[in-house]
C-alpha cells in the first residue's frame, strides 16, 4: 500500500473509548469528533454534524430537507421523524390541470413538502438538554456549519462531479446558478466555495432557534422564495410542521434485535429483508459468493413488493406492520425464495440520494441519523435569498387513486430514509446505515450480515464488495450491478440462476451508497470500546473523539 492509500485508509476506521463518529464527509466527521472531545454527548455531536454536512455536502442534503433519527441511551431507544408534509394547496387535480400525470422532480412544482430536518434538530436538542444533561449551547452546535458557509471549504470530489453531471437540469432553476456556480462554472474539486446567504440563515437560526425556520421571519422568507419559484407551499404549511417521536420497529435477529423506523419510511422493508435472509440461511454461505447475493436479491424482491403495496403515511393509510413483521409470516414468505432460480423482476422505483452518519459518545449513548433532499440538489430551487436549496421528496407521491402514496394535502410521502441499529441485551451493539434510495435496505443488509454473521471489522464490512438490485438514472428496467471486486464466478452464478441484466459496476461505485458502521464492545475491564468504519466510496471519515484531519485531507 502506497503512502497516499495508507493516509486514506487511516481515515476510514477509528477506535476510541471516548466516542466515535462516522460520516460521508470528512469535514463533518471532524466537527462531530470535536464536539465529543469537548464533552458533548451523542445528540449534541449529531446536531453539529447534521448542520455541518448540510453545508459541505449540499448535493446530498440541506436545511431544506428531512431527517430521521434513532437515539439510544442504554435500553431507552427512541425514533424521531423530521418528515415534512405536503402543502395544503397540493392535490392530484392541481397536476392534472397542468397536464401532468406524474409528480415533477425539478423546479417549483416539485417543492411540495415542508422541510423537517431543522425541526428535528431542535427537538433532539431539547431531549439532550432535558434528559441527557447536555451543556453545549444551540449556537455552539451550529457554529461550525455557519463558519463553513461564511469562510468557505474545499469542494468535495462527489460534490463537483455530481454538480457537473446534473448541471443541465439545474442551471436555470431559480437561485441555483447564483448559489452553486462560481462565475457561471462548476467549482472544481478542492476549490474553496462560500455560501454567504446560507451563512446569514444559519446565523439567524443560532440567534432565534429552530422554531424560526417555520414560524418566524426566516420561515416567511423561505415561503416567499418558494412561492416566487412556483411552489404552492405557504407560511401556514411551514408553521404546521412538527417533528414526531415514534416507536422504532423491532425484529429479532441472531442473538439480538434489529431496529428501524416505522412508515412512512421503508424501515419495514429493511427489517423484512434481513429477516428473510436469516431464514434463508445466509449465515452458512460465503458472504461474497453468488448464493449469498442471489438470496439477498430474491429477499429484496419480496420485501419491496410488499413495501410498495402497503407503505404510506400511517395518518392516511393503514399499514399492516404487525403482520408483515410477524415471524410466522416471514417464515412462509421465505418459502418463495428458490435457491436455484431468480423470480420475475418487479418494477421498482428509481434512485435517491442522502447522507447517513452515526455517533456514539463515551457513555455508549448512540445516534443513527439520516438526512436528505431526495434527488441530488433536491428540486433545485433555492428559496429566495436564504441559500437553502429545497427538497423534492414530494416526487415520492403518486397521482393514481387508491395508491397508498396518493398525493393529499398535509400528507407525508413515502420515504426511502431509514436509520438502523442492532441491539444485544437491549442496548446498542451496532449503529449503521447508508444513503442510496432503494439501495439502502440492500446495503444495510450487506454491512449488517458481514459484521454480525461473519465477523468483519466495521471498516471491512463497509468496504466489502456490494451489489445493487434496481434501476439507476435513465433506466426503465431493474437490473443487478456487481462491484468489479466480486469474483467473475459470482456474475456467472447469478446469470445461471436466471437473473437479468447483470452487469459490472466500478470497484468502489457511488451507486452502492455511502455507508457507515459503529461497533460497541465491552473491554476486559468492563469499559466501552468503540470501533467505527467509513465508506471508501464517499468523501467521509471515521474519527475518534478529538481527532483532527491532516491539512492535506481537508
C-alpha positions as CSV (number, residue, x, y, z in Angstrom):
1,X,0.0,0.0,0.0
2,X,1.5,3.4,-1.0
3,X,1.6,6.4,1.3
4,X,-1.5,8.1,-0.2
5,X,-3.5,4.9,0.2
6,X,-2.3,4.5,3.7
7,X,-3.3,8.0,4.5
8,X,-6.8,7.5,3.1
9,X,-7.2,4.1,4.8
10,X,-6.4,5.8,8.2
11,X,-9.4,8.0,7.9
12,X,-11.8,5.1,7.2
13,X,-11.5,3.4,10.6
14,X,-11.4,4.7,14.2
15,X,-11.1,3.3,17.7
16,X,-11.8,5.1,20.9
17,X,-13.1,4.8,24.4
18,X,-14.2,8.4,24.4
19,X,-16.6,8.5,21.4
20,X,-16.5,8.0,17.7
21,X,-18.2,9.5,14.6
22,X,-18.6,8.3,11.0
23,X,-20.0,10.4,8.2
24,X,-19.7,10.5,4.4
25,X,-17.9,13.9,4.5
26,X,-14.6,14.1,6.5
27,X,-15.1,17.8,7.5
28,X,-18.4,16.9,9.1
29,X,-16.8,13.9,10.9
30,X,-14.2,16.3,12.3
31,X,-16.9,18.6,13.6
32,X,-18.5,15.7,15.4
33,X,-15.2,14.5,16.8
34,X,-14.5,18.0,18.2
35,X,-17.9,18.2,19.9
36,X,-17.3,14.8,21.6
37,X,-13.8,16.0,22.7
38,X,-15.4,19.0,24.4
39,X,-17.6,16.7,26.4
40,X,-20.6,16.9,24.2
41,X,-23.0,14.0,24.1
42,X,-24.0,11.9,21.1
43,X,-27.0,14.1,20.3
44,X,-25.0,17.3,20.5
45,X,-22.4,15.9,18.2
46,X,-25.1,14.6,15.8
47,X,-26.7,18.1,15.6
48,X,-23.3,19.7,14.8
49,X,-22.6,17.0,12.2
50,X,-26.1,17.4,10.7
51,X,-25.7,21.2,10.3
52,X,-22.2,21.0,9.0
53,X,-22.9,18.3,6.4
54,X,-25.9,20.3,5.2
55,X,-23.3,23.0,4.2
56,X,-20.3,20.9,3.0
57,X,-22.3,18.2,1.2
58,X,-25.1,20.2,-0.5
59,X,-25.7,17.8,-3.3
60,X,-26.9,15.2,-0.8
61,X,-28.7,17.1,1.9
62,X,-29.6,20.6,3.1
63,X,-31.5,22.6,5.6
64,X,-34.4,22.3,3.1
65,X,-34.6,18.5,3.6
66,X,-35.9,15.9,6.0
67,X,-34.2,13.9,8.7
68,X,-34.9,10.7,10.7
69,X,-33.2,9.6,13.9
70,X,-32.7,6.6,16.2
71,X,-31.5,7.8,19.6
72,X,-30.4,5.4,22.3
73,X,-29.5,5.9,25.9
74,X,-29.0,2.4,27.2
75,X,-32.2,0.5,26.8
76,X,-34.2,3.7,26.1
77,X,-34.3,3.9,22.3
78,X,-36.5,6.5,20.6
79,X,-37.3,7.3,17.0
80,X,-37.6,10.8,15.7
81,X,-39.2,11.7,12.4
82,X,-38.5,15.1,10.8
83,X,-40.6,14.5,7.8
84,X,-42.4,17.4,6.2
85,X,-46.0,17.2,4.9
86,X,-47.4,18.3,1.6
87,X,-48.7,21.8,1.4
88,X,-52.4,22.5,1.9
89,X,-52.9,23.6,-1.8
90,X,-51.5,20.4,-3.3
91,X,-53.7,17.8,-4.8
92,X,-53.8,15.4,-7.8
93,X,-56.2,17.8,-9.5
94,X,-53.6,20.6,-9.5
95,X,-51.2,18.5,-11.5
96,X,-53.9,17.1,-13.8
97,X,-54.9,20.7,-14.6
98,X,-51.2,21.4,-15.6
99,X,-51.3,18.4,-18.0
100,X,-49.1,16.2,-15.7
101,X,-49.8,12.5,-15.0
102,X,-46.7,12.1,-12.7
103,X,-45.1,14.2,-10.0
104,X,-42.4,16.5,-11.3
105,X,-38.9,16.1,-10.0
106,X,-37.3,19.6,-10.5
107,X,-38.5,23.2,-10.2
108,X,-41.1,25.0,-8.2
109,X,-43.8,22.4,-8.7
110,X,-41.5,19.8,-7.2
111,X,-41.2,21.8,-4.0
112,X,-44.3,20.0,-2.5
113,X,-43.4,19.2,1.1
114,X,-42.2,21.2,4.1
115,X,-38.6,20.5,5.2
116,X,-38.5,18.7,8.5
117,X,-34.8,18.4,9.2
118,X,-34.2,21.6,11.2
119,X,-37.2,21.0,13.3
120,X,-35.8,17.6,14.2
121,X,-32.5,19.2,15.2
122,X,-34.4,21.4,17.6
123,X,-36.4,18.6,19.1
124,X,-33.3,16.4,19.6
125,X,-31.6,19.4,21.3
126,X,-34.5,19.7,23.7
127,X,-34.1,16.0,24.6
128,X,-30.4,16.5,25.1
129,X,-30.9,19.4,27.5
130,X,-33.8,17.9,29.4
131,X,-32.7,14.2,29.7
132,X,-29.0,13.9,28.8
133,X,-27.6,16.8,30.8
134,X,-26.5,18.4,27.5
135,X,-24.5,21.6,28.2
136,X,-23.4,23.0,24.9
137,X,-25.5,25.8,23.5
138,X,-27.6,25.6,20.4
139,X,-25.5,28.4,18.8
140,X,-22.2,26.5,19.6
141,X,-23.5,23.4,17.8
142,X,-24.4,25.4,14.6
143,X,-21.3,27.5,14.6
144,X,-19.0,25.1,12.6
145,X,-21.7,25.0,9.9
146,X,-22.1,28.8,9.8
147,X,-18.3,29.2,9.7
148,X,-18.0,26.8,6.7
149,X,-20.7,28.7,4.9
150,X,-19.1,32.1,5.6
151,X,-15.4,31.3,5.3
152,X,-15.6,28.6,2.7
153,X,-14.4,25.0,2.5
154,X,-12.9,22.8,-0.2
155,X,-15.5,21.4,-2.6
156,X,-15.5,17.6,-2.3
157,X,-15.0,15.1,-5.2
158,X,-18.6,13.9,-5.3
159,X,-20.0,17.5,-5.0
160,X,-18.0,18.6,-8.1
161,X,-18.7,15.6,-10.2
162,X,-22.4,15.3,-9.4
163,X,-23.0,19.0,-10.0
164,X,-21.3,18.7,-13.4
165,X,-23.4,15.7,-14.3
166,X,-26.7,17.3,-13.3
167,X,-26.0,20.9,-14.4
168,X,-28.2,20.9,-17.5
169,X,-31.3,20.1,-15.4
170,X,-30.5,22.5,-12.7
171,X,-28.7,25.6,-14.1
172,X,-31.8,27.6,-15.0
173,X,-33.8,26.9,-11.8
174,X,-34.5,29.8,-9.5
175,X,-31.4,30.8,-7.5
176,X,-29.4,27.7,-8.4
177,X,-26.6,29.2,-10.5
178,X,-26.2,32.2,-8.2
179,X,-25.8,29.8,-5.3
180,X,-23.9,26.9,-6.6
181,X,-21.8,28.1,-9.5
182,X,-18.7,30.3,-9.4
183,X,-18.6,32.8,-12.3
184,X,-21.1,30.6,-14.1
185,X,-18.9,27.5,-13.8
186,X,-18.9,24.3,-11.7
187,X,-16.3,24.7,-9.0
188,X,-13.5,22.1,-9.3
189,X,-12.9,19.6,-6.5
190,X,-10.7,21.3,-3.9
191,X,-11.9,24.8,-4.8
192,X,-12.8,27.0,-1.8
193,X,-16.6,27.7,-2.0
194,X,-18.5,30.1,0.1
195,X,-22.3,30.4,0.8
196,X,-22.9,33.9,2.3
197,X,-26.7,33.7,2.1
198,X,-26.7,30.4,3.9
199,X,-24.3,31.8,6.5
200,X,-26.8,34.5,7.3
201,X,-29.6,31.9,7.6
202,X,-27.5,29.8,10.0
203,X,-26.7,32.9,12.0
204,X,-30.4,33.6,12.3
205,X,-31.0,30.0,13.4
206,X,-28.3,30.4,16.0
207,X,-30.0,33.6,17.4
208,X,-33.6,32.5,17.3
209,X,-33.6,28.7,17.4
210,X,-35.0,26.0,15.2
211,X,-38.5,27.5,15.5
212,X,-37.7,30.5,13.3
213,X,-37.3,28.2,10.3
214,X,-41.0,27.5,10.5
215,X,-42.7,30.2,12.5
216,X,-40.6,33.3,12.3
217,X,-39.3,35.9,9.8
218,X,-37.0,33.3,8.3
219,X,-39.9,30.9,7.7
220,X,-41.8,33.8,5.9
221,X,-38.8,34.5,3.7
222,X,-38.4,30.8,2.8
223,X,-42.1,30.6,1.9
224,X,-41.9,33.8,-0.2
225,X,-38.9,32.5,-2.1
226,X,-40.6,29.2,-2.8
227,X,-43.8,30.9,-3.9
228,X,-41.8,33.1,-6.3
229,X,-40.3,29.9,-7.8
230,X,-43.8,28.4,-8.5
231,X,-44.2,26.3,-5.3
232,X,-47.6,26.2,-3.6
233,X,-46.1,26.0,-0.1
234,X,-47.2,28.8,2.2
235,X,-46.2,30.2,5.6
236,X,-49.1,28.2,7.2
237,X,-47.7,25.0,5.8
238,X,-44.3,25.7,7.4
239,X,-45.9,26.7,10.6
240,X,-47.8,23.4,10.8
241,X,-44.7,21.2,10.5
242,X,-43.8,19.4,13.8
243,X,-41.2,16.6,14.3
244,X,-42.7,13.4,15.7
245,X,-41.4,11.0,18.3
246,X,-42.1,7.5,17.1
247,X,-41.7,4.0,18.5
248,X,-39.0,2.1,16.5
249,X,-39.9,-1.1,14.7
250,X,-38.2,-4.2,16.0
251,X,-37.3,-7.6,14.7
252,X,-35.5,-10.5,16.4
253,X,-32.3,-11.4,14.5
254,X,-29.5,-13.7,15.6
255,X,-29.0,-13.2,19.3
256,X,-30.4,-9.6,19.4
257,X,-32.9,-7.2,17.9
258,X,-32.9,-5.1,14.7
259,X,-34.3,-1.6,15.0
260,X,-35.6,0.7,12.3
261,X,-38.2,3.4,11.8
262,X,-41.9,2.9,11.0
263,X,-43.9,4.2,8.0
264,X,-43.8,6.4,6.0
265,X,-40.2,5.2,5.9
266,X,-39.1,2.0,4.2
267,X,-37.6,0.8,7.5
268,X,-40.1,-2.1,7.5
269,X,-38.5,-3.3,4.2
270,X,-35.0,-3.2,5.6
271,X,-36.2,-5.4,8.5
272,X,-38.1,-7.8,6.3
273,X,-35.1,-8.2,4.0
274,X,-32.8,-9.1,6.9
275,X,-35.4,-11.4,8.4
276,X,-35.8,-13.3,5.1
277,X,-32.0,-13.5,4.6
278,X,-31.6,-15.0,8.1
279,X,-34.4,-17.6,7.3
280,X,-32.8,-18.4,4.0
281,X,-29.6,-19.5,5.9
282,X,-27.2,-16.8,4.6
283,X,-25.0,-17.2,7.7
284,X,-23.9,-20.6,6.3
285,X,-23.0,-19.1,2.9
286,X,-19.9,-17.4,1.5
287,X,-20.6,-13.6,2.2
288,X,-19.0,-12.7,-1.1
289,X,-20.4,-15.6,-3.1
290,X,-23.1,-16.0,-5.7
291,X,-25.5,-17.9,-3.4
292,X,-25.4,-15.2,-0.8
293,X,-26.0,-12.4,-3.4
294,X,-28.8,-14.4,-5.1
295,X,-30.7,-14.9,-1.8
296,X,-30.3,-11.3,-0.9
297,X,-31.7,-10.2,-4.3
298,X,-34.7,-12.6,-4.0
299,X,-35.4,-11.4,-0.5
300,X,-35.3,-7.8,-1.7
301,X,-37.9,-8.6,-4.4
302,X,-40.3,-10.0,-1.8
303,X,-39.8,-7.2,0.7
304,X,-40.0,-4.4,-2.0
305,X,-43.2,-5.8,-3.4
306,X,-44.9,-5.6,0.0
307,X,-43.4,-2.2,0.8
308,X,-44.7,-0.8,-2.5
309,X,-48.2,-2.3,-1.9
310,X,-48.7,-1.0,1.7
311,X,-46.3,1.7,2.9
312,X,-47.5,5.2,3.1
313,X,-48.3,7.9,5.7
314,X,-50.0,5.9,8.6
315,X,-52.1,9.0,9.3
316,X,-53.8,8.4,5.9
317,X,-53.5,4.7,5.2
318,X,-53.4,1.5,7.3
319,X,-50.0,-0.3,7.1
320,X,-50.1,-3.9,8.5
321,X,-46.8,-3.5,10.3
322,X,-47.5,-6.3,12.8
323,X,-48.5,-8.8,10.1
324,X,-45.5,-8.0,7.9
325,X,-43.0,-8.4,10.7
326,X,-44.7,-11.5,12.2
327,X,-42.1,-14.3,12.4
328,X,-44.6,-16.9,11.1
329,X,-45.4,-14.7,8.2
330,X,-41.8,-14.2,7.4
331,X,-41.3,-18.0,7.6
332,X,-44.0,-18.5,5.0
333,X,-42.7,-15.7,2.8
334,X,-39.2,-17.1,2.8
335,X,-40.5,-20.3,1.0
336,X,-40.9,-18.1,-2.0
337,X,-37.1,-17.9,-2.4
338,X,-35.9,-20.6,-4.8
339,X,-32.2,-21.3,-4.2
340,X,-31.6,-22.1,-7.8
341,X,-33.8,-19.8,-9.8
342,X,-34.5,-16.0,-9.9
343,X,-38.1,-14.9,-9.7
344,X,-39.5,-12.4,-12.2
345,X,-38.3,-8.9,-11.6
346,X,-40.9,-6.5,-10.2
347,X,-41.0,-2.8,-11.2
348,X,-39.0,-0.9,-8.6
349,X,-38.6,2.9,-8.1
350,X,-35.6,4.8,-9.2
351,X,-32.6,6.4,-7.3
352,X,-32.4,8.9,-4.5
353,X,-29.5,10.4,-2.5
354,X,-29.0,11.3,1.1
355,X,-26.5,11.2,4.0
356,X,-26.3,8.8,6.9
357,X,-24.0,9.3,9.9
358,X,-23.6,7.7,13.3
359,X,-22.2,8.9,16.6
360,X,-21.5,7.1,19.9
361,X,-20.3,9.0,22.9
362,X,-18.1,8.0,25.9
363,X,-21.1,6.7,27.8
364,X,-22.3,4.5,24.9
365,X,-25.2,6.7,24.0
366,X,-25.8,6.4,20.3
367,X,-27.4,8.2,17.4
368,X,-28.1,6.8,13.9
369,X,-29.3,9.6,11.7
370,X,-30.2,10.1,8.0
371,X,-30.8,13.4,6.3
372,X,-31.9,14.0,2.7
373,X,-33.3,16.3,0.0
374,X,-34.0,13.1,-2.1
375,X,-32.6,13.7,-5.6
376,X,-29.2,15.3,-5.9
377,X,-29.7,19.0,-5.1
378,X,-33.4,18.2,-4.4
379,X,-35.8,20.1,-6.6
380,X,-33.0,22.6,-7.5
381,X,-34.9,25.6,-6.2
382,X,-33.1,27.9,-3.8
383,X,-35.6,29.6,-1.6
384,X,-35.1,33.3,-2.2
385,X,-32.0,34.8,-0.6
386,X,-31.7,32.2,2.2
387,X,-29.2,30.0,0.4
388,X,-31.5,27.0,1.2
389,X,-32.0,24.5,-1.6
390,X,-35.3,22.7,-1.2
391,X,-36.1,19.0,-1.3
392,X,-38.1,17.2,-4.0
393,X,-39.4,14.5,-1.6
394,X,-42.9,15.1,-3.0
395,X,-42.0,13.1,-6.1
396,X,-42.4,10.1,-3.8
397,X,-46.2,10.8,-4.1
398,X,-48.2,9.3,-7.0
399,X,-51.3,10.6,-8.7
400,X,-53.1,7.2,-9.0
401,X,-56.3,7.0,-7.0
402,X,-56.3,4.2,-4.4
403,X,-52.5,4.1,-4.1
404,X,-51.1,4.3,-0.5
405,X,-48.9,7.2,-1.7
406,X,-51.6,9.2,-3.4
407,X,-50.8,12.9,-3.0
408,X,-53.1,14.7,-0.5
409,X,-52.8,18.0,1.5
410,X,-51.0,17.5,4.8
411,X,-49.8,14.0,3.9
412,X,-46.2,12.8,4.1
413,X,-44.8,10.9,1.2
414,X,-43.1,7.5,1.2
415,X,-39.6,7.9,2.4
416,X,-36.6,5.8,1.5
417,X,-34.8,7.1,4.6
418,X,-34.3,4.6,7.4
419,X,-31.5,4.7,10.0
420,X,-30.7,1.4,11.7
421,X,-29.4,-0.1,14.9
422,X,-28.8,-3.6,16.3
423,X,-29.2,-4.3,20.0
424,X,-27.9,-7.1,22.2
425,X,-29.4,-7.5,25.7
426,X,-31.4,-4.4,24.9
427,X,-28.6,-2.0,24.3
428,X,-26.9,-0.8,21.1
429,X,-24.2,-3.1,19.7
430,X,-24.1,-1.9,16.1
431,X,-25.1,1.5,14.7
432,X,-25.3,1.6,10.9
433,X,-26.9,3.0,7.8
434,X,-26.3,4.3,4.3
435,X,-27.6,6.6,1.6
436,X,-28.8,5.3,-1.7
437,X,-32.6,5.3,-2.1
438,X,-33.7,1.7,-2.9
439,X,-30.2,0.6,-2.2
440,X,-30.5,1.5,1.5
441,X,-32.1,-1.8,2.6
442,X,-29.7,-3.8,0.5
443,X,-26.6,-2.0,1.7
444,X,-27.8,-2.3,5.3
445,X,-28.2,-6.0,4.8
446,X,-24.7,-6.3,3.4
447,X,-22.9,-4.4,6.2
448,X,-25.0,-5.9,9.0
449,X,-24.6,-9.5,7.9
450,X,-21.0,-9.2,7.2
451,X,-20.3,-7.5,10.6
452,X,-22.6,-9.7,12.7
453,X,-22.8,-13.1,10.9
454,X,-19.3,-13.2,9.5
455,X,-17.3,-11.1,12.0
456,X,-16.0,-8.4,9.6
457,X,-14.5,-5.4,11.3
458,X,-16.6,-2.2,10.8
459,X,-14.4,-0.8,8.1
460,X,-14.1,-4.1,6.3
461,X,-17.9,-4.7,6.4
462,X,-18.5,-1.3,4.9
463,X,-15.7,-1.6,2.2
464,X,-16.6,-5.2,1.1
465,X,-17.9,-5.6,-2.5
466,X,-21.6,-4.8,-2.8
467,X,-24.4,-5.5,-5.2
468,X,-27.5,-3.4,-6.2
469,X,-30.8,-4.6,-7.5
470,X,-32.9,-1.9,-9.1
471,X,-32.9,0.9,-11.5
472,X,-30.4,3.8,-11.8
473,X,-30.8,7.1,-13.6
474,X,-32.5,6.9,-17.0
475,X,-33.4,3.2,-16.9
476,X,-36.8,1.7,-17.2
477,X,-36.0,-1.9,-16.1
478,X,-34.4,-3.2,-13.0
479,X,-31.0,-5.0,-13.2
480,X,-28.3,-6.3,-11.0
481,X,-25.0,-4.5,-10.6
482,X,-21.9,-6.0,-9.0
483,X,-18.9,-4.1,-7.9
484,X,-16.0,-5.4,-10.0
485,X,-14.2,-6.8,-7.0
486,X,-16.5,-9.8,-6.9
487,X,-15.1,-13.0,-8.4
488,X,-16.4,-13.4,-12.0
489,X,-17.9,-16.7,-10.8
490,X,-20.5,-14.6,-8.9
491,X,-21.8,-12.9,-12.0
492,X,-21.9,-16.2,-13.8
493,X,-23.7,-17.9,-11.0
494,X,-26.4,-15.2,-10.9
495,X,-26.9,-15.4,-14.7
496,X,-27.1,-19.2,-14.4
497,X,-30.0,-18.7,-11.9
498,X,-31.8,-16.5,-14.4
499,X,-31.0,-13.0,-13.1
500,X,-31.4,-10.5,-15.9
501,X,-29.3,-7.5,-16.8
502,X,-26.3,-8.5,-14.6
503,X,-23.5,-6.0,-15.1
504,X,-20.3,-4.8,-13.6
505,X,-20.0,-1.5,-11.7
506,X,-16.8,0.2,-10.8
507,X,-14.7,-1.4,-8.0
508,X,-16.0,1.2,-5.5
509,X,-19.2,2.5,-7.0
510,X,-21.1,5.6,-5.7
511,X,-24.4,3.9,-6.7
512,X,-23.8,1.3,-4.0
513,X,-24.3,4.0,-1.4
514,X,-22.1,5.7,1.2
515,X,-22.4,3.6,4.3
516,X,-21.0,3.6,7.8
517,X,-21.0,1.3,10.9
518,X,-20.0,1.6,14.5
519,X,-19.5,-1.4,16.8
520,X,-19.8,-1.1,20.5
521,X,-17.8,-3.6,22.6
522,X,-17.0,-4.1,26.2
523,X,-13.3,-4.4,27.1
524,X,-11.9,-6.8,29.6
525,X,-12.1,-4.0,32.3
526,X,-15.8,-3.5,31.5
527,X,-15.2,-0.2,29.8
528,X,-16.6,0.7,26.4
529,X,-14.5,0.0,23.2
530,X,-15.9,1.8,20.1
531,X,-14.9,0.9,16.6
532,X,-16.1,2.9,13.5
533,X,-15.8,2.4,9.8
534,X,-16.4,4.9,7.0
535,X,-17.1,4.2,3.3
536,X,-14.2,4.4,0.7
537,X,-16.9,5.2,-1.8
538,X,-17.6,8.5,-0.1
539,X,-15.6,11.6,0.9
540,X,-16.0,10.6,4.5
541,X,-14.1,9.6,7.6
542,X,-14.4,7.7,10.8
543,X,-12.8,9.6,13.6
544,X,-12.3,9.2,17.4
545,X,-13.3,12.0,19.8
546,X,-10.8,14.9,19.4
547,X,-9.2,13.5,16.2
548,X,-8.4,16.1,13.5
549,X,-7.8,15.7,9.8
550,X,-4.4,16.5,8.4
551,X,-4.3,19.7,6.3
552,X,-3.9,17.5,3.2
553,X,-7.1,15.6,4.0
554,X,-9.1,18.8,4.2
